[in-house]
Amino acid sequence: MWETFKNKIEESIFVTKEIYGDVFAYVKQQCEEVATQLITQLQIWFLVQHCMDALGIVYPQYWL
């Protein structure tokens, strides 16, 4: 079974040794973009570290 990859013009091509580096770079780029989006979302959802530390003092049961 052959794996395919969509190139820059959205054309499906077979993954070969010659284009494996391009596929790897594309997947790495996509993973970095998703990770950046997730980290940004987490920073919006959670308070800054010094506020979280203060809450740990006030509500220690949440940090057990």
HTML snippet that shows the backbone in 3Dmol.js (N, CA, C, O; Angstrom):
<script src="https://3Dmol.org/build/3Dmol-min.js"></script>
<div id="view" style="width:600px;height:400px;position:relative"></div>
<script>
const pdb = `
ATOM      1  N   MET A   1       0.839  -1.171   0.000  1.00  0.00           N
ATOM      2  CA  MET A   1       0.000   0.000   0.000  1.00  0.00           C
ATOM      3  C   MET A   1       0.888   1.239   0.000  1.00  0.00           C
ATOM      4  O   MET A   1       1.814   1.346   0.804  1.00  0.00           O
ATOM      5  N   TRP A   2       0.607   2.159  -0.889  1.00  0.00           N
ATOM      6  CA  TRP A   2       1.400   3.371  -1.021  1.00  0.00           C
ATOM      7  C   TRP A   2       0.738   4.521  -0.286  1.00  0.00           C
ATOM      8  O   TRP A   2      -0.481   4.690  -0.339  1.00  0.00           O
ATOM      9  N   GLU A   3       1.543   5.302   0.393  1.00  0.00           N
ATOM     10  CA  GLU A   3       1.048   6.503   1.053  1.00  0.00           C
ATOM     11  C   GLU A   3       1.144   7.670   0.075  1.00  0.00           C
ATOM     12  O   GLU A   3       2.085   7.770  -0.712  1.00  0.00           O
ATOM     13  N   THR A   4       0.150   8.545   0.147  1.00  0.00           N
ATOM     14  CA  THR A   4       0.176   9.714  -0.734  1.00  0.00           C
ATOM     15  C   THR A   4       0.268  10.980   0.102  1.00  0.00           C
ATOM     16  O   THR A   4      -0.025  10.993   1.298  1.00  0.00           O
ATOM     17  N   PHE A   5       0.682  12.032  -0.568  1.00  0.00           N
ATOM     18  CA  PHE A   5       0.901  13.329   0.063  1.00  0.00           C
ATOM     19  C   PHE A   5       0.418  14.384  -0.912  1.00  0.00           C
ATOM     20  O   PHE A   5       0.675  14.290  -2.113  1.00  0.00           O
ATOM     21  N   LYS A   6      -0.289  15.398  -0.398  1.00  0.00           N
ATOM     22  CA  LYS A   6      -0.734  16.481  -1.276  1.00  0.00           C
ATOM     23  C   LYS A   6       0.352  17.548  -1.309  1.00  0.00           C
ATOM     24  O   LYS A   6       0.724  18.106  -0.277  1.00  0.00           O
ATOM     25  N   ASN A   7       0.849  17.819  -2.499  1.00  0.00           N
ATOM     26  CA  ASN A   7       1.906  18.820  -2.615  1.00  0.00           C
ATOM     27  C   ASN A   7       1.311  20.234  -2.580  1.00  0.00           C
ATOM     28  O   ASN A   7       0.125  20.406  -2.300  1.00  0.00           O
ATOM     29  N   LYS A   8       2.129  21.226  -2.861  1.00  0.00           N
ATOM     30  CA  LYS A   8       1.713  22.624  -2.735  1.00  0.00           C
ATOM     31  C   LYS A   8       0.564  23.011  -3.653  1.00  0.00           C
ATOM     32  O   LYS A   8      -0.165  23.958  -3.358  1.00  0.00           O
ATOM     33  N   ILE A   9       0.392  22.306  -4.744  1.00  0.00           N
ATOM     34  CA  ILE A   9      -0.720  22.625  -5.651  1.00  0.00           C
ATOM     35  C   ILE A   9      -1.880  21.653  -5.466  1.00  0.00           C
ATOM     36  O   ILE A   9      -2.710  21.466  -6.356  1.00  0.00           O
ATOM     37  N   GLU A  10      -1.912  21.029  -4.263  1.00  0.00           N
ATOM     38  CA  GLU A  10      -2.997  20.115  -3.885  1.00  0.00           C
ATOM     39  C   GLU A  10      -3.116  18.906  -4.813  1.00  0.00           C
ATOM     40  O   GLU A  10      -4.212  18.399  -5.048  1.00  0.00           O
ATOM     41  N   GLU A  11      -2.005  18.463  -5.325  1.00  0.00           N
ATOM     42  CA  GLU A  11      -1.958  17.297  -6.186  1.00  0.00           C
ATOM     43  C   GLU A  11      -1.445  16.115  -5.366  1.00  0.00           C
ATOM     44  O   GLU A  11      -0.391  16.213  -4.738  1.00  0.00           O
ATOM     45  N   SER A  12      -2.165  15.016  -5.364  1.00  0.00           N
ATOM     46  CA  SER A  12      -1.725  13.832  -4.616  1.00  0.00           C
ATOM     47  C   SER A  12      -0.586  13.153  -5.347  1.00  0.00           C
ATOM     48  O   SER A  12      -0.669  12.870  -6.542  1.00  0.00           O
ATOM     49  N   ILE A  13       0.482  12.898  -4.602  1.00  0.00           N
ATOM     50  CA  ILE A  13       1.630  12.201  -5.163  1.00  0.00           C
ATOM     51  C   ILE A  13       2.059  11.112  -4.186  1.00  0.00           C
ATOM     52  O   ILE A  13       1.783  11.202  -2.989  1.00  0.00           O
ATOM     53  N   PHE A  14       2.720  10.104  -4.687  1.00  0.00           N
ATOM     54  CA  PHE A  14       3.198   9.017  -3.845  1.00  0.00           C
ATOM     55  C   PHE A  14       4.405   9.479  -3.046  1.00  0.00           C
ATOM     56  O   PHE A  14       5.238  10.239  -3.542  1.00  0.00           O
ATOM     57  N   VAL A  15       4.491   9.016  -1.807  1.00  0.00           N
ATOM     58  CA  VAL A  15       5.638   9.334  -0.967  1.00  0.00           C
ATOM     59  C   VAL A  15       6.784   8.407  -1.356  1.00  0.00           C
ATOM     60  O   VAL A  15       6.674   7.183  -1.279  1.00  0.00           O
ATOM     61  N   THR A  16       7.855   9.010  -1.764  1.00  0.00           N
ATOM     62  CA  THR A  16       9.063   8.269  -2.136  1.00  0.00           C
ATOM     63  C   THR A  16      10.227   8.783  -1.300  1.00  0.00           C
ATOM     64  O   THR A  16      10.091   9.761  -0.565  1.00  0.00           O
ATOM     65  N   LYS A  17      11.355   8.128  -1.415  1.00  0.00           N
ATOM     66  CA  LYS A  17      12.541   8.570  -0.682  1.00  0.00           C
ATOM     67  C   LYS A  17      12.922   9.996  -1.073  1.00  0.00           C
ATOM     68  O   LYS A  17      13.427  10.752  -0.244  1.00  0.00           O
ATOM     69  N   GLU A  18      12.688  10.357  -2.302  1.00  0.00           N
ATOM     70  CA  GLU A  18      13.081  11.679  -2.793  1.00  0.00           C
ATOM     71  C   GLU A  18      12.263  12.797  -2.155  1.00  0.00           C
ATOM     72  O   GLU A  18      12.800  13.877  -1.910  1.00  0.00           O
ATOM     73  N   ILE A  19      10.990  12.569  -1.883  1.00  0.00           N
ATOM     74  CA  ILE A  19      10.158  13.641  -1.326  1.00  0.00           C
ATOM     75  C   ILE A  19       9.876  13.454   0.167  1.00  0.00           C
ATOM     76  O   ILE A  19       9.128  14.233   0.758  1.00  0.00           O
ATOM     77  N   TYR A  20      10.464  12.439   0.771  1.00  0.00           N
ATOM     78  CA  TYR A  20      10.228  12.188   2.193  1.00  0.00           C
ATOM     79  C   TYR A  20      10.609  13.402   3.044  1.00  0.00           C
ATOM     80  O   TYR A  20       9.905  13.731   3.999  1.00  0.00           O
ATOM     81  N   GLY A  21      11.696  14.058   2.714  1.00  0.00           N
ATOM     82  CA  GLY A  21      12.136  15.253   3.455  1.00  0.00           C
ATOM     83  C   GLY A  21      11.093  16.359   3.394  1.00  0.00           C
ATOM     84  O   GLY A  21      10.847  17.041   4.389  1.00  0.00           O
ATOM     85  N   ASP A  22      10.473  16.539   2.219  1.00  0.00           N
ATOM     86  CA  ASP A  22       9.421  17.547   2.082  1.00  0.00           C
ATOM     87  C   ASP A  22       8.210  17.186   2.932  1.00  0.00           C
ATOM     88  O   ASP A  22       7.612  18.050   3.572  1.00  0.00           O
ATOM     89  N   VAL A  23       7.856  15.914   2.935  1.00  0.00           N
ATOM     90  CA  VAL A  23       6.717  15.453   3.735  1.00  0.00           C
ATOM     91  C   VAL A  23       7.012  15.676   5.211  1.00  0.00           C
ATOM     92  O   VAL A  23       6.164  16.174   5.951  1.00  0.00           O
ATOM     93  N   PHE A  24       8.204  15.310   5.633  1.00  0.00           N
ATOM     94  CA  PHE A  24       8.584  15.476   7.033  1.00  0.00           C
ATOM     95  C   PHE A  24       8.539  16.951   7.434  1.00  0.00           C
ATOM     96  O   PHE A  24       8.029  17.278   8.506  1.00  0.00           O
ATOM     97  N   ALA A  25       9.064  17.843   6.594  1.00  0.00           N
ATOM     98  CA  ALA A  25       9.060  19.279   6.886  1.00  0.00           C
ATOM     99  C   ALA A  25       7.633  19.815   6.971  1.00  0.00           C
ATOM    100  O   ALA A  25       7.333  20.650   7.825  1.00  0.00           O
ATOM    101  N   TYR A  26       6.761  19.344   6.099  1.00  0.00           N
ATOM    102  CA  TYR A  26       5.368  19.783   6.103  1.00  0.00           C
ATOM    103  C   TYR A  26       4.664  19.342   7.391  1.00  0.00           C
ATOM    104  O   TYR A  26       3.956  20.134   8.013  1.00  0.00           O
ATOM    105  N   VAL A  27       4.855  18.095   7.786  1.00  0.00           N
ATOM    106  CA  VAL A  27       4.227  17.582   9.008  1.00  0.00           C
ATOM    107  C   VAL A  27       4.775  18.322  10.226  1.00  0.00           C
ATOM    108  O   VAL A  27       4.019  18.657  11.138  1.00  0.00           O
ATOM    109  N   LYS A  28       6.071  18.577  10.248  1.00  0.00           N
ATOM    110  CA  LYS A  28       6.675  19.310  11.358  1.00  0.00           C
ATOM    111  C   LYS A  28       6.091  20.712  11.463  1.00  0.00           C
ATOM    112  O   LYS A  28       5.783  21.176  12.561  1.00  0.00           O
ATOM    113  N   GLN A  29       5.937  21.384  10.336  1.00  0.00           N
ATOM    114  CA  GLN A  29       5.366  22.732  10.317  1.00  0.00           C
ATOM    115  C   GLN A  29       3.932  22.719  10.844  1.00  0.00           C
ATOM    116  O   GLN A  29       3.547  23.581  11.635  1.00  0.00           O
ATOM    117  N   GLN A  30       3.149  21.742  10.404  1.00  0.00           N
ATOM    118  CA  GLN A  30       1.755  21.645  10.847  1.00  0.00           C
ATOM    119  C   GLN A  30       1.681  21.381  12.350  1.00  0.00           C
ATOM    120  O   GLN A  30       0.839  21.960  13.036  1.00  0.00           O
ATOM    121  N   CYS A  31       2.544  20.522  12.863  1.00  0.00           N
ATOM    122  CA  CYS A  31       2.561  20.229  14.300  1.00  0.00           C
ATOM    123  C   CYS A  31       2.939  21.464  15.109  1.00  0.00           C
ATOM    124  O   CYS A  31       2.358  21.720  16.164  1.00  0.00           O
ATOM    125  N   GLU A  32       3.914  22.230  14.618  1.00  0.00           N
ATOM    126  CA  GLU A  32       4.327  23.449  15.316  1.00  0.00           C
ATOM    127  C   GLU A  32       3.196  24.475  15.338  1.00  0.00           C
ATOM    128  O   GLU A  32       2.992  25.146  16.350  1.00  0.00           O
ATOM    129  N   GLU A  33       2.463  24.605  14.241  1.00  0.00           N
ATOM    130  CA  GLU A  33       1.348  25.544  14.183  1.00  0.00           C
ATOM    131  C   GLU A  33       0.240  25.148  15.154  1.00  0.00           C
ATOM    132  O   GLU A  33      -0.311  25.998  15.853  1.00  0.00           O
ATOM    133  N   VAL A  34      -0.082  23.868  15.196  1.00  0.00           N
ATOM    134  CA  VAL A  34      -1.123  23.388  16.110  1.00  0.00           C
ATOM    135  C   VAL A  34      -0.679  23.578  17.561  1.00  0.00           C
ATOM    136  O   VAL A  34      -1.471  24.009  18.399  1.00  0.00           O
ATOM    137  N   ALA A  35       0.573  23.263  17.859  1.00  0.00           N
ATOM    138  CA  ALA A  35       1.081  23.432  19.223  1.00  0.00           C
ATOM    139  C   ALA A  35       1.025  24.895  19.640  1.00  0.00           C
ATOM    140  O   ALA A  35       0.652  25.197  20.774  1.00  0.00           O
ATOM    141  N   THR A  36       1.386  25.800  18.753  1.00  0.00           N
ATOM    142  CA  THR A  36       1.318  27.223  19.055  1.00  0.00           C
ATOM    143  C   THR A  36      -0.107  27.660  19.332  1.00  0.00           C
ATOM    144  O   THR A  36      -0.350  28.427  20.264  1.00  0.00           O
ATOM    145  N   GLN A  37      -1.047  27.183  18.539  1.00  0.00           N
ATOM    146  CA  GLN A  37      -2.456  27.517  18.766  1.00  0.00           C
ATOM    147  C   GLN A  37      -2.941  26.981  20.107  1.00  0.00           C
ATOM    148  O   GLN A  37      -3.657  27.676  20.829  1.00  0.00           O
ATOM    149  N   LEU A  38      -2.560  25.754  20.448  1.00  0.00           N
ATOM    150  CA  LEU A  38      -2.985  25.165  21.719  1.00  0.00           C
ATOM    151  C   LEU A  38      -2.389  25.908  22.911  1.00  0.00           C
ATOM    152  O   LEU A  38      -3.081  26.159  23.898  1.00  0.00           O
ATOM    153  N   ILE A  39      -1.123  26.255  22.820  1.00  0.00           N
ATOM    154  CA  ILE A  39      -0.481  26.991  23.906  1.00  0.00           C
ATOM    155  C   ILE A  39      -1.137  28.352  24.082  1.00  0.00           C
ATOM    156  O   ILE A  39      -1.363  28.787  25.211  1.00  0.00           O
ATOM    157  N   THR A  40      -1.442  29.021  22.992  1.00  0.00           N
ATOM    158  CA  THR A  40      -2.133  30.313  23.062  1.00  0.00           C
ATOM    159  C   THR A  40      -3.482  30.157  23.729  1.00  0.00           C
ATOM    160  O   THR A  40      -3.863  30.977  24.564  1.00  0.00           O
ATOM    161  N   GLN A  41      -4.207  29.113  23.368  1.00  0.00           N
ATOM    162  CA  GLN A  41      -5.521  28.868  23.967  1.00  0.00           C
ATOM    163  C   GLN A  41      -5.394  28.574  25.458  1.00  0.00           C
ATOM    164  O   GLN A  41      -6.201  29.060  26.249  1.00  0.00           O
ATOM    165  N   LEU A  42      -4.405  27.794  25.851  1.00  0.00           N
ATOM    166  CA  LEU A  42      -4.198  27.510  27.269  1.00  0.00           C
ATOM    167  C   LEU A  42      -3.852  28.770  28.050  1.00  0.00           C
ATOM    168  O   LEU A  42      -4.289  28.934  29.189  1.00  0.00           O
ATOM    169  N   GLN A  43      -3.073  29.657  27.446  1.00  0.00           N
ATOM    170  CA  GLN A  43      -2.724  30.906  28.118  1.00  0.00           C
ATOM    171  C   GLN A  43      -3.953  31.789  28.311  1.00  0.00           C
ATOM    172  O   GLN A  43      -4.013  32.553  29.274  1.00  0.00           O
ATOM    173  N   ILE A  44      -4.919  31.698  27.428  1.00  0.00           N
ATOM    174  CA  ILE A  44      -6.163  32.452  27.575  1.00  0.00           C
ATOM    175  C   ILE A  44      -7.012  31.842  28.682  1.00  0.00           C
ATOM    176  O   ILE A  44      -7.597  32.569  29.484  1.00  0.00           O
ATOM    177  N   TRP A  45      -7.084  30.523  28.733  1.00  0.00           N
ATOM    178  CA  TRP A  45      -7.942  29.829  29.699  1.00  0.00           C
ATOM    179  C   TRP A  45      -7.432  29.932  31.126  1.00  0.00           C
ATOM    180  O   TRP A  45      -8.228  30.068  32.054  1.00  0.00           O
ATOM    181  N   PHE A  46      -6.111  29.870  31.321  1.00  0.00           N
ATOM    182  CA  PHE A  46      -5.545  29.834  32.659  1.00  0.00           C
ATOM    183  C   PHE A  46      -4.897  31.162  33.012  1.00  0.00           C
ATOM    184  O   PHE A  46      -4.402  31.885  32.148  1.00  0.00           O
ATOM    185  N   LEU A  47      -4.914  31.458  34.282  1.00  0.00           N
ATOM    186  CA  LEU A  47      -4.327  32.690  34.780  1.00  0.00           C
ATOM    187  C   LEU A  47      -2.809  32.638  34.701  1.00  0.00           C
ATOM    188  O   LEU A  47      -2.217  31.574  34.523  1.00  0.00           O
ATOM    189  N   VAL A  48      -2.193  33.802  34.837  1.00  0.00           N
ATOM    190  CA  VAL A  48      -0.734  33.857  34.830  1.00  0.00           C
ATOM    191  C   VAL A  48      -0.193  33.133  36.062  1.00  0.00           C
ATOM    192  O   VAL A  48      -0.925  32.920  37.028  1.00  0.00           O
ATOM    193  N   GLN A  49       1.064  32.761  36.031  1.00  0.00           N
ATOM    194  CA  GLN A  49       1.641  31.885  37.047  1.00  0.00           C
ATOM    195  C   GLN A  49       1.544  32.467  38.458  1.00  0.00           C
ATOM    196  O   GLN A  49       1.229  31.731  39.393  1.00  0.00           O
ATOM    197  N   HIS A  50       1.805  33.754  38.639  1.00  0.00           N
ATOM    198  CA  HIS A  50       1.773  34.290  40.001  1.00  0.00           C
ATOM    199  C   HIS A  50       0.354  34.271  40.575  1.00  0.00           C
ATOM    200  O   HIS A  50       0.191  34.143  41.788  1.00  0.00           O
ATOM    201  N   CYS A  51      -0.670  34.395  39.734  1.00  0.00           N
ATOM    202  CA  CYS A  51      -2.051  34.259  40.222  1.00  0.00           C
ATOM    203  C   CYS A  51      -2.353  32.813  40.593  1.00  0.00           C
ATOM    204  O   CYS A  51      -3.021  32.551  41.593  1.00  0.00           O
ATOM    205  N   MET A  52      -1.861  31.876  39.789  1.00  0.00           N
ATOM    206  CA  MET A  52      -2.063  30.461  40.113  1.00  0.00           C
ATOM    207  C   MET A  52      -1.361  30.102  41.421  1.00  0.00           C
ATOM    208  O   MET A  52      -1.903  29.337  42.219  1.00  0.00           O
ATOM    209  N   ASP A  53      -0.168  30.642  41.650  1.00  0.00           N
ATOM    210  CA  ASP A  53       0.551  30.395  42.907  1.00  0.00           C
ATOM    211  C   ASP A  53      -0.223  30.966  44.089  1.00  0.00           C
ATOM    212  O   ASP A  53      -0.304  30.327  45.138  1.00  0.00           O
ATOM    213  N   ALA A  54      -0.789  32.153  43.938  1.00  0.00           N
ATOM    214  CA  ALA A  54      -1.580  32.764  45.016  1.00  0.00           C
ATOM    215  C   ALA A  54      -2.815  31.921  45.312  1.00  0.00           C
ATOM    216  O   ALA A  54      -3.180  31.736  46.473  1.00  0.00           O
ATOM    217  N   LEU A  55      -3.452  31.415  44.273  1.00  0.00           N
ATOM    218  CA  LEU A  55      -4.616  30.549  44.494  1.00  0.00           C
ATOM    219  C   LEU A  55      -4.218  29.267  45.206  1.00  0.00           C
ATOM    220  O   LEU A  55      -5.011  28.712  45.966  1.00  0.00           O
ATOM    221  N   GLY A  56      -3.004  28.789  44.974  1.00  0.00           N
ATOM    222  CA  GLY A  56      -2.507  27.603  45.660  1.00  0.00           C
ATOM    223  C   GLY A  56      -2.343  27.828  47.152  1.00  0.00           C
ATOM    224  O   GLY A  56      -2.498  26.902  47.948  1.00  0.00           O
ATOM    225  N   ILE A  57      -2.030  29.063  47.527  1.00  0.00           N
ATOM    226  CA  ILE A  57      -1.919  29.388  48.949  1.00  0.00           C
ATOM    227  C   ILE A  57      -3.312  29.497  49.573  1.00  0.00           C
ATOM    228  O   ILE A  57      -3.546  29.003  50.676  1.00  0.00           O
ATOM    229  N   VAL A  58      -4.224  30.142  48.863  1.00  0.00           N
ATOM    230  CA  VAL A  58      -5.572  30.360  49.387  1.00  0.00           C
ATOM    231  C   VAL A  58      -6.396  29.071  49.375  1.00  0.00           C
ATOM    232  O   VAL A  58      -7.159  28.812  50.306  1.00  0.00           O
ATOM    233  N   TYR A  59      -6.245  28.278  48.341  1.00  0.00           N
ATOM    234  CA  TYR A  59      -7.009  27.029  48.189  1.00  0.00           C
ATOM    235  C   TYR A  59      -6.045  25.846  48.041  1.00  0.00           C
ATOM    236  O   TYR A  59      -5.937  25.277  46.955  1.00  0.00           O
ATOM    237  N   PRO A  60      -5.349  25.472  49.107  1.00  0.00           N
ATOM    238  CA  PRO A  60      -4.335  24.410  48.986  1.00  0.00           C
ATOM    239  C   PRO A  60      -4.917  23.043  48.627  1.00  0.00           C
ATOM    240  O   PRO A  60      -4.190  22.181  48.135  1.00  0.00           O
ATOM    241  N   GLN A  61      -6.215  22.827  48.864  1.00  0.00           N
ATOM    242  CA  GLN A  61      -6.800  21.516  48.561  1.00  0.00           C
ATOM    243  C   GLN A  61      -6.758  21.221  47.065  1.00  0.00           C
ATOM    244  O   GLN A  61      -6.784  20.052  46.682  1.00  0.00           O
ATOM    245  N   TYR A  62      -6.695  22.227  46.217  1.00  0.00           N
ATOM    246  CA  TYR A  62      -6.643  21.999  44.773  1.00  0.00           C
ATOM    247  C   TYR A  62      -5.263  21.567  44.295  1.00  0.00           C
ATOM    248  O   TYR A  62      -5.111  21.083  43.174  1.00  0.00           O
ATOM    249  N   TRP A  63      -4.262  21.743  45.144  1.00  0.00           N
ATOM    250  CA  TRP A  63      -2.910  21.414  44.746  1.00  0.00           C
ATOM    251  C   TRP A  63      -2.402  20.147  45.426  1.00  0.00           C
ATOM    252  O   TRP A  63      -1.218  19.825  45.328  1.00  0.00           O
ATOM    253  N   LEU A  64      -3.275  19.436  46.105  1.00  0.00           N
ATOM    254  CA  LEU A  64      -2.867  18.184  46.761  1.00  0.00           C
ATOM    255  C   LEU A  64      -2.771  17.047  45.781  1.00  0.00           C
ATOM    256  O   LEU A  64      -2.441  15.925  46.166  1.00  0.00           O
TER     257      LEU A  64
END
`;
const viewer = $3Dmol.createViewer("view");
viewer.addModel(pdb, "pdb");
viewer.setStyle({}, {cartoon: {color: "spectrum"}});
viewer.zoomTo();
viewer.render();
</script>
